[in-house]
Amino acid sequence: MAVTSTVPLTSRDDLSLAYTPGVALVCEAIAADPVLARDYTWVGHTVAVVTDGSAVLGLGNIGPRAAMPVMEGKAILFKQFGGVDAVPICLDTQDTEEIIAVVKALAPSFGGINLEDIAAPRCFEIERRLDAELPIPVFHDDQHGTAVVVLAALRNAVRLLGRALGELRVVISGAGAAGVAVTRMLIAGGVDAARIVVCDSKGTLYAGRPDLVSGSEKADLAGLTNRAAIVGGIEAALAGADVLIGVSGGQIAEEAVASLAPGGIVFALANPTPEVHPSIAARYAAVVATGRSDFPNQINNVLAFPGIFRGALEAGAPRITEAMKLAAAEAIAGIVAGDLRADQIVPSPLDPRVAATVAAAVAAAA
């Protein structure tokens, strides 16, 4: 990464505009009307990519220094695909209150905050508080970017198969940041909450499960989903289900996948090793997707976050709402809706239409 000027600095006049004395006039204008910072500085087109290094990719809690390459890569994707400038910020603290305080203190320098690779359950509280307390969009991409693209992919999968979202029995393997957000996004998008079963490492979530902490994200999900009160592990949940969405990293046995209803859908999104290898999933499912670029149907957050932030920044939106996320999902799905195949239910991350289409939909929703 590098920082470059957008204006020439080749003469004394250039220098007097870019720095002293000319810059003082801009400072005075912003001091009189802080909204002008969006127009006269980079704030209007720049986001911070913030992590504490506690949940980096599939590598786990590797700390802020080791997390920097991922944050730099994220910033490059923002610029390449969405035309949004981004600055990677790796914080040397994993204390919830300290993270919130630091991000709030940094916020005047940016038009939005992209939270990245912060472990659950702390990520839920950090995002919720910052979203409520800052006047700019705050978006935890591991949650909502994943959820938006999953909903887009599932919309197209059911279109291809002649099904309806509301009739599906869906199993979600994983109840961390992505699992919680995917579940809520699918419900908002039309999947029947009663027909969703979420599994964590201890088995299915269900109302009254004794180890669930009251008021926690898992307890809330348990109250919304699994109305059939299926108890047991992933094997019990998958029997007769239509859809498996893996966001856990744990391996799922072929025998369990084989118990899916005919014509099913498998999204095995763990990286680099999917919960179910695509060749195995294809034996039992009509549509298969992964998070990897070397298999068809890559469900990749880069389809969502550059356009979502670009649209939010263009609209001057103070937050990213559920309606904006739903609009993004529909926009992503619509790009390939006229040319659906079992190996093409989402556009390529390299498709130049994606970010602009998503940005327009998000800005309209905002």
Secondary structure, 3 states (H helix, E strand, C coil): CCCCCCCCCCCHHHHHHHCCCHHHHHHHHHHHCHHHHHHHCHHHHEEEEEECCCCECCCECCHHHHHHHHHHHHHHHHHHHHCCEEEEEECCCCCHHHHHHHHHHHHHHCCEEEECCCCCCHHHHHHHHHHHHCCCCEEEHHHHHHHHHHHHHHHHHHHHHCCCHHHCCEEEECCCHHHHHHHHHHHHHCCCHHHEEEEECCEECCCCCCCCCCCCHHHHHHHHCCCCCCCCCHHHHHCCCCEEEECCCCCCCHHHHCCCCCCEEEEECCCCCCCCCHHHHCCCEEEEEECCCCCCCECCHHHCHHHHHHHHHHHCCCCCCHHHHHHHHHHHHHHHHHHCECCECCCCCCCCHHHHHHHHHHHHHC
